Amino acid sequence: KIVSCPTNVQWLMSGNNLSLGMDEASRWLACWLVARDHGGPEDVAAHALGLRTEALQHMVGILAGYLTCGGRVTLPPSRFTAWDRLVRFPLVWAGGLDAAATFAANESQGQDQQATLQLLQAIGKAFSGREFTLSELSRASAGVVQMDAVVRDNLREGLEMLGVQRLDNLRVINHRLSELVRRPVAGVMLDRAGAQRFILKTA
């Protein structure tokens, strides 16, 4: 379901063998929980609430220090410029790690990234640098048109791994391709060439 909530909310999600989609990988920090026999707090929630005031004081101090100091962090901006200014850059300035590097690592190792790379490489071979329509991609991946069997299978598998369950569903294909637009992968990227037309370019 779709819900509304304030932006000052921390979301925690846990599970076994979870995988993040390309967009989720650029917004979530992954961690691995290690079971221990001793040494941790018995009540984790109470422990976190006990540290809350001190943690907030440190966070506000870091942000205030960064915003009032003359120095600036010179890193390539992310897609979220407000987050860069109010979270990412202050933490780097204070000596912390760059969270954006973690997001980039998540993306490069994620299943969606591998599926995207396979799909874009197959698109490059199927359409040889020319514009293509959603209908052309659908027909090529379904084997309606004559083409190399390996390229056809890579088109189909790439789309399926990205969540396209029916190769004749142009609406879903359009939605999934739209999520990939102008996101470089291994030196290439997909771009729009019209309302329902796309083209593969060098990144």
Buried (B, 14 or more C-beta within 10 A) or exposed (E): EEEEEEEEEEEEEEEEEEEBBBEBBBBBEBEEEEEEEEEEEEEEEEEEEEEEEEEEEEBEEBBEEBEEEEEEBEEEEBEBEEBBBEBBBBBBBBEEEBBBEBBBEBBEEBBBBBBBBBBBBBBEBBBEEEBBBBEBBBBBBBBBEEBEEEBBBBBBBBBBBBBBEEBEBBEBBBEBBEBBEEBEBEEBBBBBBEEBEBBBEEE
